[in-house]
């Protein structure tokens, strides 16, 4: 969940991490940084350029040629919010959460989350463009919505995955009954007749010994969100974030993984525990030296290398969320391990 506190942290830290001269009467300009502040980052690669999209007013965006120096764009992806977003999600304005992007059938598809703090009245929207170099984003409407007292899941944190038969799927979810999955049609909307099914939970439904939720009395204690699926070898790997984000230095976010030979599961961890029953093999957590907590990841195969990205709550920057990047090493039995640095 993207807590209100994140907005406060962004405003407090922006002058230190993203400082740039501002002259009265002049519009904001692009600027460069090697320490990009980012929340819920995802990437794409096209035309020798890396594109990063993340949570922000209208979806923040930045580019890089080497994934070291980033150019932060002054304009968001969405300068005008589609009217349906505020009709579907009462209280939603412009702070767009947790996008995802994928290239499929000669288009770039970008999904994004519309919600309000601690509630599951949410929606996942969709944009498309033929090019990232000079994008003209088209509103493709709503992929899926959730409603309080109707759905026991939350329509945020989308991730697209294409299976070995070129069939698109989407995983999403935060808290409530955990991570959801559904098959998509050729327009990247939920396929006719599809009913979302739960594929991962923080706790087994039988486990009543749960950590108390320190952030919301509405969302309960099933502290799992931010799914991302990557195919490697004979398996699909489901990465999820456990516990709590968006509390700065008090965050407890960490990432775990499970795998399945079929895209729709079941996903099990290294010990064979089903992720629907609380299974998950640790991938990364805060070390309390560089990062207090780490989570909301994405994983990619770029230019012959498998990489992990996420945000981490920086000790040096007093809990601000900054970009984390790590190469992935695969063990002999096929599990991902992160290398310390680029």
C-alpha positions in Angstrom: 0.0 0.0 0.0 1.2 3.5 -0.8 0.8 5.3 2.5 0.1 9.0 2.9 3.4 9.2 4.8 5.2 8.6 1.5 4.0 11.9 0.2 5.4 13.6 3.3 8.8 11.9 2.9 8.9 13.0 -0.8 8.2 16.6 0.0 10.7 16.6 2.9 13.6 14.9 1.0 13.1 16.4 -2.5 15.3 19.4 -1.8 18.2 17.2 -0.8 18.1 14.4 -3.4 16.5 16.4 -6.2 17.8 19.9 -5.6 17.9 22.1 -8.7 17.8 25.8 -9.2 14.3 27.2 -9.7 13.8 30.7 -11.1 10.6 32.5 -10.7 8.5 32.4 -13.8 10.4 29.5 -15.4 8.9 26.0 -15.8 10.7 23.1 -14.2 13.5 21.5 -16.2 14.9 18.0 -16.5 17.9 17.3 -14.3 20.3 14.5 -13.6 21.0 12.5 -10.5 22.9 9.3 -9.5 20.6 8.8 -6.5 17.1 8.9 -7.8 14.3 9.1 -5.3 11.8 6.6 -6.5 8.9 4.5 -5.1 7.7 1.3 -6.8 10.0 1.5 -9.8 9.6 -0.4 -13.0 11.8 -0.2 -16.1 11.7 -0.7 -19.9 14.5 -0.7 -22.5 14.2 0.7 -26.0 16.4 2.6 -28.4 19.5 2.1 -26.2 17.7 3.9 -23.4 16.4 2.7 -20.0 13.0 4.2 -19.0 12.0 4.2 -15.4 8.4 4.8 -14.2 7.3 5.0 -10.6 4.7 6.3 -8.1 4.1 10.0 -8.2 1.8 12.8 -9.3 0.7 11.5 -12.7 3.4 8.8 -12.7 7.0 10.0 -12.4 9.4 9.2 -15.2 13.2 9.2 -15.8 15.7 7.9 -18.4 19.2 6.6 -18.4 21.8 5.3 -20.9 23.7 3.3 -18.3 21.4 2.8 -15.3 23.8 4.9 -13.2 23.0 8.6 -14.1 19.3 9.3 -14.4 17.6 12.2 -16.1 14.4 13.1 -14.2 11.7 14.4 -16.4 9.9 17.5 -15.4 6.6 16.3 -16.7 4.7 13.2 -15.6 3.4 10.6 -17.9 -0.2 11.8 -17.2 -0.7 15.5 -17.2 -4.5 15.1 -17.2 -6.2 12.3 -15.3 -9.0 10.4 -17.1 -12.3 11.3 -15.7 -13.2 7.7 -15.1 -10.5 7.4 -12.4 -12.1 9.8 -10.0 -15.6 8.4 -10.8 -14.4 4.9 -10.0 -12.3 5.8 -6.9 -13.9 8.4 -4.7 -11.2 10.6 -3.1 -8.6 9.8 -5.7 -6.9 12.8 -7.3 -3.5 12.8 -9.0 -1.1 10.7 -6.9 -0.8 7.6 -9.1 0.7 4.4 -7.5 2.8 1.5 -8.7 2.8 1.4 -12.5 3.9 -1.5 -14.6 5.0 -1.5 -18.3 5.5 -4.2 -20.9 6.0 -4.4 -24.7 3.6 -6.7 -26.4 2.2 -6.9 -30.0 4.0 -3.8 -31.1 2.7 -1.6 -28.3 3.9 -0.4 -24.9 1.2 -1.1 -22.3 1.4 0.8 -19.0 -0.9 -0.1 -16.1 -1.3 2.1 -13.0 -3.0 2.1 -9.7 -5.7 4.5 -8.4 -6.6 4.3 -4.8 -6.8 6.0 -1.4 -4.9 5.2 1.8 -5.9 2.0 3.6 -9.0 1.2 1.5 -9.7 -1.3 -1.2 -12.0 0.8 -3.3 -9.4 0.9 -6.1 -8.9 0.6 -9.8 -6.1 -0.3 -12.2 -6.0 1.8 -15.4 -4.3 1.3 -18.7 -2.3 3.4 -21.2 -0.7 2.5 -24.5 1.8 4.0 -26.9 3.7 2.7 -29.9 6.9 4.3 -28.9 8.7 5.4 -25.7 11.0 7.8 -27.6 8.2 10.2 -28.4 5.2 8.7 -26.6 1.7 9.7 -27.2 -0.2 7.9 -24.4 -3.7 6.7 -25.2 -6.2 6.1 -22.4 -7.3 2.5 -22.6 -9.7 2.7 -19.7 -10.0 0.5 -16.6 -8.6 -3.1 -16.4 -10.2 -4.0 -13.1 -11.7 -2.4 -10.0 -12.2 -3.5 -6.4 -14.9 -2.4 -4.0 -15.2 -2.5 -0.3 -17.7 -5.0 1.0 -17.7 -6.6 -2.4 -14.2 -7.8 -3.0 -11.7 -9.3 -0.6 -8.8 -8.0 -2.6 -7.4 -4.7 -3.6 -7.0 -3.6 -7.3 -3.5 -2.0 -7.0 0.1 -3.0 -7.8 -0.4 -4.5 -11.3 2.2 -6.6 -13.1 1.9 -8.0 -16.7 3.3 -11.4 -17.6 3.2 -13.1 -21.0 3.3 -16.9 -20.9 5.0 -19.4 -23.2 1.9 -19.4 -25.5 2.0 -15.6 -25.9 -1.0 -15.3 -23.6 -1.1 -12.2 -21.4 -1.9 -12.4 -17.7 -2.0 -9.9 -14.9 -1.1 -10.3 -11.2 -2.0 -7.6 -8.6 -3.0 -7.1 -5.1 -2.2 -5.7 -1.7 -3.4 -7.0 1.8 -6.9 -8.4 2.2 -6.8 -11.9 0.7 -3.4 -11.3 -0.9 -2.1 -11.5 -4.5 -4.6 -12.0 -7.3 -4.2 -13.3 -10.9 -6.4 -13.3 -14.0 -6.0 -14.0 -17.7 -6.2 -11.0 -20.1 -7.6 -10.7 -23.5 -5.9 -9.1 -26.5 -6.8 -5.6 -25.4 -5.0 -6.2 -22.0 -8.3 -6.3 -20.1 -9.6 -9.1 -17.9 -10.7 -11.9 -20.3 -14.4 -12.7 -20.5 -15.5 -15.1 -17.8 -12.2 -14.8 -15.8 -12.6 -14.7 -12.0 -9.5 -13.4 -10.0 -7.9 -16.1 -7.9 -5.6 -15.8 -5.0 -2.0 -17.1 -5.7 -0.1 -15.8 -2.6 -0.7 -14.7 1.0 1.5 -13.4 3.8 0.0 -15.8 6.2 -1.9 -19.1 5.9 -5.6 -18.6 6.5 -5.1 -21.0 9.5 -2.4 -18.8 11.1 -3.9 -16.4 13.6 -0.6 -15.4 15.1 -0.1 -12.3 13.0 1.8 -9.1 13.3 -0.5 -6.2 14.1 -1.0 -3.7 11.2 0.7 -0.4 12.3 -0.6 1.6 9.3 -4.3 0.8 8.8 -7.2 -0.6 10.7 -9.0 -1.3 7.5 -6.6 -3.5 5.5 -6.0 -6.1 8.2 -2.8 -8.1 8.8 -2.3 -10.0 5.5 0.8 -7.9 4.7 1.7 -8.9 1.2 1.7 -6.9 -2.0 3.6 -5.8 -5.1 3.8 -9.0 -7.1 6.1 -9.4 -10.1 6.5 -12.5 -12.2 9.6 -13.4 -14.2 10.2 -16.4 -16.4 13.6 -18.1 -16.1 14.4 -21.5 -17.5 11.6 -24.0 -16.8 9.9 -21.8 -14.1 7.9 -18.7 -13.5 9.2 -16.9 -10.4 6.7 -14.9 -8.3 8.4 -12.1 -6.3 6.3 -10.4 -3.6 6.8 -7.9 -0.8 6.0 -8.8 2.8 5.2 -6.5 5.7 5.1 -2.7 5.7 6.3 0.1 3.4 6.0 3.8 3.4 7.0 4.5 7.0 10.4 5.9 6.2 13.0 4.5 8.7 10.3 2.5 10.4 9.4 0.5 7.3 9.8 -3.3 7.5 9.4 -4.2 3.8 11.3 -7.3 2.4 11.1 -9.4 -0.7 10.4 -13.2 -1.0 10.0 -15.5 -4.0 8.4 -18.7 -5.0 8.2 -20.6 -8.3 5.9 -22.6 -10.5 6.2 -24.5 -13.8 2.9 -23.0 -14.9 2.1 -19.2 -14.9 -1.0 -19.6 -12.8 0.7 -21.6 -10.1 0.7 -23.0 -7.6 3.8 -21.2 -6.5 6.0 -22.8 -3.8 9.1 -21.7 -2.0 12.4 -23.5 -1.7 11.1 -25.6 1.1 8.0 -26.6 -1.0 5.6 -24.4 1.0 2.7 -23.1 -1.1 2.7 -19.3 -1.3 -1.1 -19.4 -0.7 -0.2 -20.8 2.7 2.4 -18.1 3.5 5.4 -19.6 1.7 8.2 -17.5 0.4 12.0 -17.8 0.1 13.9 -14.6 1.3 15.4 -12.5 -1.5 16.4 -9.2 0.2 15.6 -7.2 3.3 17.0 -4.1 5.0 20.5 -4.5 6.5 20.0 -1.4 8.8 23.3 -0.1 7.5 22.5 1.1 4.0 18.8 0.4 3.9 16.2 0.2 6.7 13.9 -1.9 4.5 13.7 -2.9 0.8 10.7 -3.8 -1.3 8.3 -3.4 -4.2 10.6 -5.0 -6.8 10.7 -5.7 -10.5 13.0 -8.1 -12.3 14.2 -8.1 -15.9 16.5 -9.6 -18.4 18.3 -6.6 -20.0 21.2 -6.8 -22.4 22.3 -10.3 -21.4 21.9 -9.7 -17.7 19.2 -10.5 -15.1 18.6 -7.6 -12.8 16.5 -6.8 -9.7 15.3 -3.3 -9.0 13.1 -1.9 -6.1 13.1 1.0 -3.7 14.9 1.0 -0.5 14.5 3.2 2.6 17.9 4.8 2.8 19.7 5.1 6.1 22.0 7.8 4.7 19.0 9.8 3.6 17.0 9.4 6.8 14.4 6.9 5.4 13.9 8.4 1.9 13.0 5.9 -0.8 15.8 5.6 -3.3 16.4 3.2 -6.3 18.0 -0.2 -5.5 19.6 -2.2 -8.4 21.2 -5.6 -8.1 22.4 -8.2 -10.6 20.7 -11.7 -10.1 22.8 -14.8 -9.8 20.9 -18.1 -10.2 21.9 -21.0 -7.9 22.6 -24.5 -9.2 19.0 -25.6 -8.2 17.5 -22.5 -9.9 16.8 -20.0 -7.2 17.6 -16.2 -7.5 20.3 -14.7 -5.3 21.2 -11.0 -5.5 24.8 -9.8 -6.1 25.7 -6.9 -3.8 26.2 -4.2 -6.4 26.1 -3.4 -10.1 
